[in-house]
Amino acid sequence: MGKIVGKFLLCIFSSIVIFIDARVSMEVRTEGGTNNQVIVGQPFVLDVIIEDVYGSVQAPTIKGLDNFVAKRTGMYMSSINGKSTTRYSYHVRIDTLGSYLLGPAIVSHQQQEFISNQVRVSVVKDLGVTAQKNNGNPQTESKAFLRLMVDAESIVVGQKMGCTLRFYYQDPSVSLHNIGIPELSGFDIKEIGKLQTGTAEIDGSSYRYAQWQWDMYPTKPGEFIIPAYNADYDIPVKDNNNHLLGGLFMFINNRLDRKRVYSNALTVKVLPLPHCDKEVHAVGCFERISAEIKPGVAKEGEGMVLVIEIEGVGNLQAIAVPKLKMPESLKYYDSTNTIIMPNHADELPKKRFEFIVQGMRCGDCEVPEQLFTYFDVERNTYATLRTSPLAVSIKPGAISSKKIESAFSSAPQVTEVLDEDIADINTAGEWYPVDQGESLPWWLFQMLFVIPCLYIGYPAVTGKFALLTGNSVRFVRRRAFSQARKKIKESLEYGNSKTLYATFMDLFQQLGNTKDFESILRAHAIPQELVEQWNNFFERITHAAYAKTNNEDADELCRMAKQWLERLDKII
């Protein structure tokens, strides 16, 4: 019993002694920098080494690390005679010049804490190509480097900033493998352009380069650091030992050495826009705004296409659909908007907006001038562009108001018959006898005469009978809904939603109203929610009829049209 207790105490004592020998240290690893000197915006490696510990150790807590852009990138562990050495690595990026103290790192293990040393990091500007050559092997460091350039370092919110990333290299055997793009907030970053190549001379040395260009637009004011980009490239490794074996290993000598370089980081100051009482639509340099409507003459309810084009340089993708100023007699709907890139060097890009405009009342009216206010970055002031007013003429619908009233009148109507004057027979000219052929049998003549009469006269007879019996409204209504059902059925079969607007407009004309169908719904005590649903549906089929793009929801609109037709048949 005494031996067991003694072994137990010996194990506890030995574990305590071993654990007390544990050491925690922290160090900085940089590429090109010395004495814990790092370049602003470029990531560096921070290592926490935990030595002489039995078993695994949890990740440490590093004071002050939360103030910077940092993430853990790896963990390495080795063990010798039961003692383990663990290394936790972090990629850290500091975007402000100065001197910073990192640490200590605190490790918790077996209910005890161990504290490392602190490290001081000096954040400096880019060392430059010459300094990089002096710090390392000039034959290696000068092979390739990366540079980030912008066309302006002080801009306003929404102003375009052109960016260029250029990869310089001397050895033509260098092959670029990958470009690393850092995370950047506060900017609207556009698509990177095509690869461009060329040559340049830097500090008396000739370099080849590959570059990429893109535009960025700041979305908020402040001082921003554009972090360093990185490039991974491969260099063929020349092994002189293989030459001793002749051509046997000539195909094995294609080993590559992969290296990584970082670009410089840039500081950009973004100023807020000056105060403006008007609505600001864009920032940049814009030349003109134009408006055009076709056709200039339309019937009530028919769609006209209004096109507004804005020409200039700026963030065209961010320009929202403008709110148009329209008189009460005109109603408009948003259609499409596209960006038109220039075909020649002397042209400017354009943004094109299309709207569907409907005339709600007969008569001549005017589309007033539309305003476009922007901040001119060249003149540093606000400017407003205006369109010219457009005159349009709205004509009555296809069916006159008299015919509409007659269709809904329950009283029988009397058809006026105009007497026609019968002229005397022409007696001029020569007269001569004509041989008379055999006449058709009487029964065949009657059959040939009755068949077309029945075909042509049946609708008129049934309509006249309905008119005389006071059922003309019911007859017109039944025929209108029957025709609408056939047209919607065809739309469903072919998935064509462009014909729905014309179908319902024909239905309204036959029912006697082309101006304000909403008032008919309200007259039948329809709930407001249902009226709003109808207005939304009618706007969608109007857009489908006049928009130039294909409607992806065509099947859904056709099904909704069938449901609305059955609903209107019960309501009206």
Buried (B, 14 or more C-beta within 10 A) or exposed (E): EEEEEEEEEEEEEEEEEBBEEBEBBBEBEBBBBEEBBBBBBBBBBBBBBBBBBBEEBEBBEBBEBEEBBBEBEEEEEEEEEEBBBBBBBBBBBBBEEEEBEBBBBBBEBEEEEBEBEBBEBBBEEBBEBEEBBEBBEEEEBBBBBBBBBBEEEEBBBBBBBEBBBBBBBEEEEBEBEEBBEBEEEBBBEBEBEEEEEEEEEBEEEEBBBBBBBBBBBBBEBEEBBBBBBBBEBBBBEEEEEBEEEEEEEEEEEEEEEEBBBBBBBBBBBBEEBEEEEEEBBBBBBBEBBBBEBEEEEBBBBBBBBBBBBBBBBBBBEBBEEBEBEBEEBBBBBBBEBEEBEEEEEEEBBBBBBBBBBBBBEBEEBEBBBBBBBBBBBEEEEBEEBEBEEBEBEBEEBBBEEEEBEBBEBEEEEEEEEEEEEEEEEEEEEEEEEEEEEEEEEEEEEEEEEEEEEEEEEEEEEEBBEBBEEEBBBEBBBEBBBEBBBEBBEEBBEEEBBBBBBEBBBBBBBBBBBBBEBBEBBEEEEBEEEEBEBBEEBBBBBBBBBBBEEEBEEBBEBBBBBBEBBEBBBEEB
